[in-house]
Amino acid sequence: DCVGLCIGRSVDLLAGLLGILKAGGAYVPLDPDYPADRLAHMVEDSGIALVLTQAAVRERLPGAAALQVLEIDMLDLSGEPDTDPQVEVSADSLAYVIYTSGSTGRPKGAQLSHRNVARLLDATDAWFGFGPGDVWTLFHSYAFDFSVWEIFGALCTGGRLVVVPYWVSRSPQDFLALLRAERVTVLNQTPSAFGQLVHAVEQEEEGSAGLSLRRVIFGGEALEPETLRPWFDRFGDQSPQLVNMYGITETTVHVTYRQITKADLDGGRSPVGVAIPDLGLYVLDGSLNLLPQGVAGELYVAGEGLARGYLNRAGLSAERFIANPFTQAGERLYRTGDLVRWNAQGELEYLGRADQQVKIRGFRIELGEVQAQLLAQPEVREAVVLAREGAGGARLVAYVSLNSPAEDGLLKDRLGKVLPDYMVPSAIVVLEALPLTANGKVDRKALPEPEMVSAQQYEAPQ
């Protein structure tokens, strides 16, 4: 059975999640901070009949009248046994269904099993050696698959898990104080969220004093090493170790491993490293031919981490989980939609989403390349680049937050020296900080519309 879980960040959340799994069910996270329309779609699409919730958030659950709802904080459990329910659960039983954004705007539920998660922890143990001495944070929404790594990485290795209140996760200063107070050793962050934490560290006299971190693990977004320069300049690259792990919900959180050091600062695009040992990586062209070193192509993943498919979406499952043409054993490949290439060291470099290439005035542009050049400027702390439609067609717009003030036009002038003119943004919008989603990624929809004022207006050929 799939069981809905609509609970605020609390110990109740973990109790409810573990209760569902021990009863043999699969949990469907319904984060009460998500928009009502999205929650309503997830409730309908998953076909859940039962939801665990709390009295304080029940009203945020759409369609509650048609569901069996248990308020976990109002239950009288005094007459219930506290023994193991002795439910038979297979390694291939469904553990959770997490909904991810769809290209059509309709979220789709990826189905992951107990085996998927267990083998992730086993296959990465040699790199990390997590144990009872580690303290983790549940920083992310439990409807974001990074939380699976945070929750079970801690609980399955005997560690302690600190549930971070939502408002603390949105205040870098308060989160920094929590890391010190709880003596957190394992921190999982999207690069965007970590960038704001680094800024908070720089603002404090204590800096990194009092922190017990031994590992910082990045995921959820592309990591541009240049964003880590302020951290490396002050604290080095060994204590804590910084690790980049590329991954996707449909392949059980993580796919690759790469320790990031100072040497990566001048190395170009986002290095994502080598495959987790029980996975296979293929860089292919549009006809599923293998591509050589240095040539960009789409990444396909094989192996033990692949999801069962999408819930109630057989057609989409068949489109994204295809037969592996390189083996005879009936294995599948997951088509990621991500552009990568092999470098000279035999490691993968992430180049961006296949659907994030844009055309401006007929030129094909990788937004990540413009973004990387902005981040190379000493004044720039955070940067994201989008293509915005305007009266004269699509234009590039950059959104940045700054370490120090920059004169109007300075950043554009510098970009013009390293990029062709069609890759220089038409507008650079300065924000105090980039807005983040509930998952800690840059919230592109919340970025303001720029004021397109330019001395030069593009005139189309006639």
ChimeraX attribute file (.defattr): number of C-alpha atoms within 10 A of each C-alpha:
attribute: neighborCount
match mode: 1-to-1
recipient: residues
	/A:1	15
	/A:2	20
	/A:3	23
	/A:4	29
	/A:5	26
	/A:6	27
	/A:7	30
	/A:8	20
	/A:9	19
	/A:10	14
	/A:11	13
	/A:12	16
	/A:13	21
	/A:14	16
	/A:15	11
	/A:16	20
	/A:17	24
	/A:18	15
	/A:19	15
	/A:20	22
	/A:21	19
	/A:22	16
	/A:23	15
	/A:24	20
	/A:25	20
	/A:26	25
	/A:27	25
	/A:28	27
	/A:29	26
	/A:30	28
	/A:31	24
	/A:32	22
	/A:33	15
	/A:34	14
	/A:35	10
	/A:36	15
	/A:37	9
	/A:38	15
	/A:39	23
	/A:40	15
	/A:41	15
	/A:42	24
	/A:43	23
	/A:44	12
	/A:45	16
	/A:46	18
	/A:47	15
	/A:48	17
	/A:49	16
	/A:50	18
	/A:51	27
	/A:52	25
	/A:53	27
	/A:54	21
	/A:55	12
	/A:56	11
	/A:57	15
	/A:58	18
	/A:59	12
	/A:60	18
	/A:61	21
	/A:62	19
	/A:63	12
	/A:64	16
	/A:65	8
	/A:66	9
	/A:67	15
	/A:68	11
	/A:69	19
	/A:70	16
	/A:71	16
	/A:72	18
	/A:73	13
	/A:74	10
	/A:75	9
	/A:76	8
	/A:77	9
	/A:78	7
	/A:79	6
	/A:80	7
	/A:81	8
	/A:82	8
	/A:83	6
	/A:84	8
	/A:85	11
	/A:86	9
	/A:87	11
	/A:88	10
	/A:89	15
	/A:90	11
	/A:91	13
	/A:92	12
	/A:93	17
	/A:94	23
	/A:95	25
	/A:96	25
	/A:97	27
	/A:98	24
	/A:99	26
	/A:100	19
	/A:101	10
	/A:102	10
	/A:103	9
	/A:104	7
	/A:105	8
	/A:106	12
	/A:107	17
	/A:108	25
	/A:109	23
	/A:110	23
	/A:111	23
	/A:112	26
	/A:113	21
	/A:114	17
	/A:115	16
	/A:116	23
	/A:117	21
	/A:118	15
	/A:119	15
	/A:120	23
	/A:121	18
	/A:122	12
	/A:123	13
	/A:124	17
	/A:125	14
	/A:126	9
	/A:127	10
	/A:128	10
	/A:129	11
	/A:130	21
	/A:131	16
	/A:132	12
	/A:133	11
	/A:134	22
	/A:135	22
	/A:136	24
	/A:137	23
	/A:138	23
	/A:139	25
	/A:140	24
	/A:141	25
	/A:142	27
	/A:143	22
	/A:144	19
	/A:145	24
	/A:146	26
	/A:147	19
	/A:148	20
	/A:149	18
	/A:150	22
	/A:151	21
	/A:152	16
	/A:153	24
	/A:154	24
	/A:155	15
	/A:156	13
	/A:157	16
	/A:158	15
	/A:159	20
	/A:160	20
	/A:161	22
	/A:162	20
	/A:163	19
	/A:164	19
	/A:165	15
	/A:166	16
	/A:167	10
	/A:168	15
	/A:169	21
	/A:170	19
	/A:171	14
	/A:172	20
	/A:173	18
	/A:174	14
	/A:175	19
	/A:176	21
	/A:177	14
	/A:178	18
	/A:179	22
	/A:180	16
	/A:181	12
	/A:182	16
	/A:183	16
	/A:184	21
	/A:185	22
	/A:186	25
	/A:187	21
	/A:188	24
	/A:189	24
	/A:190	21
	/A:191	25
	/A:192	24
	/A:193	23
	/A:194	20
	/A:195	21
	/A:196	20
	/A:197	19
	/A:198	20
	/A:199	17
	/A:200	17
	/A:201	18
	/A:202	15
	/A:203	11
	/A:204	12
	/A:205	8
	/A:206	10
	/A:207	16
	/A:208	17
	/A:209	10
	/A:210	13
	/A:211	19
	/A:212	19
	/A:213	20
	/A:214	15
	/A:215	21
	/A:216	18
	/A:217	20
	/A:218	26
	/A:219	21
	/A:220	24
	/A:221	19
	/A:222	24
	/A:223	22
	/A:224	21
	/A:225	24
	/A:226	24
	/A:227	22
	/A:228	23
	/A:229	20
	/A:230	16
	/A:231	17
	/A:232	16
	/A:233	10
	/A:234	11
	/A:235	13
	/A:236	14
	/A:237	17
	/A:238	14
	/A:239	12
	/A:240	17
	/A:241	15
	/A:242	21
	/A:243	19
	/A:244	27
	/A:245	26
	/A:246	26
	/A:247	22
	/A:248	20
	/A:249	24
	/A:250	26
	/A:251	24
	/A:252	24
	/A:253	23
	/A:254	23
	/A:255	25
	/A:256	21
	/A:257	24
	/A:258	19
	/A:259	19
	/A:260	23
	/A:261	17
	/A:262	17
	/A:263	9
	/A:264	17
	/A:265	18
	/A:266	11
	/A:267	12
	/A:268	14
	/A:269	22
	/A:270	24
	/A:271	29
	/A:272	25
	/A:273	24
	/A:274	21
	/A:275	19
	/A:276	20
	/A:277	15
	/A:278	15
	/A:279	18
	/A:280	16
	/A:281	18
	/A:282	22
	/A:283	23
	/A:284	21
	/A:285	14
	/A:286	8
	/A:287	6
	/A:288	15
	/A:289	13
	/A:290	15
	/A:291	16
	/A:292	13
	/A:293	15
	/A:294	14
	/A:295	14
	/A:296	19
	/A:297	24
	/A:298	23
	/A:299	22
	/A:300	24
	/A:301	24
	/A:302	22
	/A:303	16
	/A:304	20
	/A:305	28
	/A:306	23
	/A:307	20
	/A:308	17
	/A:309	21
	/A:310	23
	/A:311	18
	/A:312	14
	/A:313	13
	/A:314	10
	/A:315	11
	/A:316	13
	/A:317	18
	/A:318	14
	/A:319	11
	/A:320	18
	/A:321	24
	/A:322	16
	/A:323	17
	/A:324	17
	/A:325	13
	/A:326	14
	/A:327	9
	/A:328	8
	/A:329	9
	/A:330	10
	/A:331	15
	/A:332	21
	/A:333	21
	/A:334	26
	/A:335	18
	/A:336	18
	/A:337	16
	/A:338	18
	/A:339	21
	/A:340	27
	/A:341	24
	/A:342	22
	/A:343	15
	/A:344	9
	/A:345	9
	/A:346	12
	/A:347	18
	/A:348	27
	/A:349	21
	/A:350	23
	/A:351	22
	/A:352	21
	/A:353	17
	/A:354	16
	/A:355	11
	/A:356	17
	/A:357	15
	/A:358	18
	/A:359	15
	/A:360	15
	/A:361	13
	/A:362	8
	/A:363	10
	/A:364	12
	/A:365	17
	/A:366	19
	/A:367	21
	/A:368	23
	/A:369	16
	/A:370	22
	/A:371	19
	/A:372	20
	/A:373	17
	/A:374	25
	/A:375	22
	/A:376	18
	/A:377	14
	/A:378	14
	/A:379	16
	/A:380	19
	/A:381	25
	/A:382	23
	/A:383	26
	/A:384	22
	/A:385	21
	/A:386	20
	/A:387	20
	/A:388	14
	/A:389	11
	/A:390	9
	/A:391	7
	/A:392	11
	/A:393	12
	/A:394	16
	/A:395	22
	/A:396	22
	/A:397	20
	/A:398	22
	/A:399	23
	/A:400	22
	/A:401	19
	/A:402	18
	/A:403	13
	/A:404	9
	/A:405	10
	/A:406	13
	/A:407	6
	/A:408	9
	/A:409	11
	/A:410	10
	/A:411	18
	/A:412	17
	/A:413	11
	/A:414	14
	/A:415	20
	/A:416	15
	/A:417	10
	/A:418	12
	/A:419	14
	/A:420	9
	/A:421	12
	/A:422	17
	/A:423	20
	/A:424	22
	/A:425	21
	/A:426	22
	/A:427	18
	/A:428	22
	/A:429	17
	/A:430	17
	/A:431	15
	/A:432	10
	/A:433	16
	/A:434	23
	/A:435	17
	/A:436	17
	/A:437	15
	/A:438	18
	/A:439	20
	/A:440	22
	/A:441	19
	/A:442	20
	/A:443	13
	/A:444	15
	/A:445	10
	/A:446	11
	/A:447	16
	/A:448	10
	/A:449	10
	/A:450	14
	/A:451	10
	/A:452	12
	/A:453	9
	/A:454	9
	/A:455	5
	/A:456	7
	/A:457	8
	/A:458	10
	/A:459	7
	/A:460	8
	/A:461	4
	/A:462	3
